[in-house]
């Protein structure tokens, strides 16, 4: 009983548990598709979901480290923050996997819609959850205004990362494996983005969508029911 109470006292235990259960449900859908329909497409969603959860793990470690350091930031925390930022676009990126949705013979289209929605929802939620953790830390260490500026700076960067992944086929590992080419390509894209309506539209709408989704998450999390006088 004491060990259970200690586990339940961990930071963000309730939302982490709900997210874990939801991710297990997504994996169950993949297995069900394979067992009942004998179809093996969309297995890549498992890997993409794993990548989407990485920034949440990094954010959680950064939060625990920040607490252990008595709410002080140091070089290690900044390294965790940078690493988180590099992997963060992988979370909302999974939503773009809807481009793979096509009617498959022998599989009801509604099943694949639910499957893709499940993985996309969990990946996006994991990313926004990780952003919320980092937002809380920045606001605590500095102030609420800087915290929201941090959010407003991160989301366009994430949108650019999604663009690099979906349209330029770069990924987070290229930061280590091929950093020079990634940097050169990124700078070229940034230079042309103001005159490239297609790219500017994608970045603008993606950033707006992520921001609205994050604000909705924060507002729902703060909902309370205060019973008034009859």
C-alpha positions as CSV (number, residue, x, y, z in Angstrom):
1,X,0.0,0.0,0.0
2,X,2.8,2.4,0.9
3,X,4.5,1.8,-2.5
4,X,1.3,2.4,-4.3
5,X,0.8,5.7,-2.5
6,X,4.4,6.7,-3.4
7,X,3.8,6.0,-7.1
8,X,0.6,8.0,-7.0
9,X,2.4,10.9,-5.5
10,X,4.8,11.2,-8.5
11,X,4.5,14.4,-10.5
12,X,1.7,14.4,-13.1
13,X,0.7,10.9,-12.2
14,X,-2.9,11.1,-13.3
15,X,-2.4,12.5,-16.8
16,X,0.6,10.3,-17.4
17,X,-1.5,7.2,-16.5
18,X,-4.4,8.2,-18.8
19,X,-2.0,8.8,-21.6
20,X,-0.3,5.4,-21.1
21,X,-3.7,3.7,-21.2
22,X,-4.6,5.5,-24.3
23,X,-1.3,4.6,-26.0
24,X,-1.9,0.9,-25.1
25,X,-5.3,1.2,-26.8
26,X,-3.6,2.4,-29.9
27,X,-1.2,-0.5,-29.9
28,X,-4.2,-2.8,-29.4
29,X,-5.8,-1.4,-32.5
30,X,-2.7,-2.2,-34.6
31,X,-2.7,-5.8,-33.3
32,X,-6.4,-6.1,-33.9
33,X,-6.0,-5.0,-37.5
34,X,-3.3,-7.6,-38.0
35,X,-5.2,-10.4,-36.3
36,X,-8.7,-9.9,-37.7
37,X,-7.9,-8.5,-41.1
38,X,-4.4,-10.0,-41.8
39,X,-3.1,-6.6,-42.8
40,X,0.3,-5.2,-41.8
41,X,0.1,-1.6,-43.0
42,X,0.5,1.3,-40.5
43,X,3.1,-0.6,-38.4
44,X,5.2,2.6,-38.8
45,X,2.7,4.3,-36.5
46,X,4.2,2.4,-33.6
47,X,7.6,3.9,-34.2
48,X,6.2,7.4,-34.8
49,X,4.3,7.1,-31.5
50,X,7.5,6.1,-29.7
51,X,9.2,9.2,-31.2
52,X,6.3,11.4,-30.1
53,X,6.7,10.2,-26.5
54,X,10.4,10.9,-26.3
55,X,9.9,14.7,-25.8
56,X,7.5,13.9,-22.9
57,X,10.1,11.7,-21.3
58,X,12.8,14.4,-21.7
59,X,10.5,17.1,-20.3
60,X,9.6,14.9,-17.3
61,X,13.3,14.2,-16.6
62,X,14.0,18.0,-16.9
63,X,11.2,18.8,-14.5
64,X,12.4,16.2,-11.9
65,X,16.0,17.5,-12.3
66,X,14.8,21.1,-11.9
67,X,13.0,20.1,-8.6
68,X,16.0,18.2,-7.3
69,X,18.2,21.3,-8.0
70,X,15.8,23.3,-5.8
71,X,14.3,25.0,-8.8
72,X,17.6,26.2,-10.3
73,X,18.6,25.9,-14.0
74,X,22.1,24.9,-14.9
75,X,24.0,23.7,-18.0
76,X,22.5,20.2,-17.7
77,X,19.0,21.6,-17.6
78,X,19.7,23.7,-20.7
79,X,21.0,20.7,-22.5
80,X,17.8,18.8,-21.7
81,X,15.8,21.8,-22.9
82,X,17.7,21.9,-26.2
83,X,17.3,18.1,-26.6
84,X,13.6,18.4,-25.9
85,X,13.2,21.1,-28.5
86,X,14.9,19.0,-31.1
87,X,12.6,16.1,-30.5
88,X,9.4,18.0,-29.8
89,X,8.3,18.3,-33.5
90,X,8.1,14.5,-33.6
91,X,5.0,14.7,-31.4
92,X,2.7,16.8,-33.6
93,X,4.3,15.4,-36.7
94,X,2.4,12.2,-36.2
95,X,-0.8,14.0,-37.1
96,X,0.5,14.4,-40.7
97,X,0.4,10.6,-41.0
98,X,-3.2,11.0,-42.1
99,X,-1.7,11.5,-45.6
100,X,-1.4,7.7,-45.7
101,X,-5.1,7.1,-45.2
102,X,-6.5,5.2,-48.2
103,X,-9.1,2.6,-48.6
104,X,-7.5,-0.8,-48.2
105,X,-9.2,-4.0,-49.5
106,X,-10.4,-6.1,-46.7
107,X,-10.3,-3.4,-44.1
108,X,-13.2,-1.1,-43.3
109,X,-12.1,2.5,-43.9
110,X,-13.7,3.5,-40.6
111,X,-11.3,1.2,-38.7
112,X,-8.3,2.9,-40.3
113,X,-9.7,6.3,-39.5
114,X,-10.1,5.4,-35.8
115,X,-6.6,3.8,-35.9
116,X,-4.9,6.9,-37.3
117,X,-6.9,9.2,-35.1
118,X,-5.9,7.2,-32.0
119,X,-2.2,7.4,-32.8
120,X,-2.4,11.1,-33.9
121,X,-4.3,12.0,-30.8
122,X,-1.8,10.3,-28.5
123,X,1.2,11.7,-30.2
124,X,-0.2,15.3,-30.3
125,X,-1.3,15.1,-26.6
126,X,2.1,13.7,-25.5
127,X,3.8,16.7,-27.2
128,X,1.4,19.3,-25.8
129,X,1.8,17.6,-22.4
130,X,5.6,17.9,-22.6
131,X,5.2,21.6,-23.7
132,X,3.1,22.2,-20.6
133,X,5.7,20.8,-18.3
134,X,8.4,23.0,-19.9
135,X,6.1,26.0,-19.8
136,X,5.5,25.5,-16.1
137,X,9.2,25.3,-15.4
138,X,10.0,28.4,-17.4
139,X,7.2,30.3,-15.8
140,X,8.3,29.2,-12.3
141,X,11.9,30.1,-12.8
142,X,11.3,33.4,-14.6
143,X,7.7,34.7,-14.9
144,X,4.4,33.9,-16.6
145,X,5.0,36.5,-19.4
146,X,8.3,34.9,-20.3
147,X,6.6,31.5,-20.1
148,X,4.1,32.4,-22.7
149,X,6.8,34.0,-24.9
150,X,8.6,30.6,-24.7
151,X,5.4,28.9,-25.9
152,X,5.0,31.4,-28.8
153,X,8.6,30.8,-29.8
154,X,8.5,27.0,-29.6
155,X,5.4,26.4,-31.7
156,X,6.7,28.1,-34.9
157,X,9.9,26.2,-34.5
158,X,8.0,23.0,-34.1
159,X,6.0,23.8,-37.2
160,X,9.2,24.3,-39.1
161,X,10.4,20.9,-37.8
162,X,7.2,19.3,-39.0
163,X,7.7,20.8,-42.4
164,X,11.3,19.6,-42.6
165,X,10.1,16.1,-41.7
166,X,7.0,15.8,-44.0
167,X,8.2,17.7,-47.0
168,X,12.0,17.6,-46.9
169,X,12.2,14.2,-45.2
170,X,14.6,15.2,-42.5
171,X,14.3,13.8,-39.0
172,X,15.7,14.5,-35.5
173,X,18.5,12.0,-35.8
174,X,20.0,14.1,-38.7
175,X,21.0,16.6,-36.1
176,X,23.7,14.1,-35.1
177,X,24.2,12.1,-38.3
178,X,24.1,14.9,-40.9
179,X,24.1,18.3,-39.1
180,X,25.8,20.3,-41.8
181,X,23.4,19.4,-44.6
182,X,20.4,19.8,-42.3
183,X,21.6,23.3,-41.3
184,X,22.2,24.4,-44.9
185,X,18.9,23.1,-46.1
186,X,17.1,24.8,-43.1
187,X,18.7,28.2,-43.7
188,X,17.8,28.0,-47.4
189,X,14.2,27.3,-46.6
190,X,14.0,30.1,-44.0
191,X,15.4,32.5,-46.6
192,X,12.7,31.6,-49.1
193,X,9.8,31.2,-46.7
194,X,8.6,34.8,-46.9
195,X,8.1,34.5,-50.6
196,X,7.0,30.9,-50.6
197,X,3.2,31.0,-50.1
198,X,2.8,27.2,-49.8
199,X,5.5,27.0,-47.1
200,X,4.4,30.1,-45.3
201,X,0.7,28.9,-45.2
202,X,1.7,25.5,-43.8
203,X,3.9,27.1,-41.1
204,X,1.3,29.7,-40.2
205,X,-1.7,27.3,-40.0
206,X,0.3,24.6,-38.2
207,X,1.6,27.1,-35.6
208,X,-1.9,28.5,-35.1
209,X,-3.4,25.0,-34.8
210,X,-0.8,24.0,-32.2
211,X,-1.3,27.2,-30.2
212,X,-5.1,26.8,-30.1
213,X,-4.7,23.1,-29.2
214,X,-2.3,24.0,-26.4
215,X,-4.5,26.9,-25.1
216,X,-7.5,24.5,-25.1
217,X,-5.5,21.9,-23.1
218,X,-4.5,24.5,-20.5
219,X,-8.0,25.9,-20.2
220,X,-9.6,22.5,-19.8
221,X,-6.9,21.5,-17.2
222,X,-7.9,24.6,-15.1
223,X,-11.6,24.0,-15.2
224,X,-13.3,23.8,-11.8
225,X,-16.8,23.4,-10.6
226,X,-17.6,25.8,-7.8
227,X,-21.1,25.2,-6.4
228,X,-22.9,28.5,-5.8
229,X,-25.6,29.3,-3.4
230,X,-29.0,27.8,-4.4
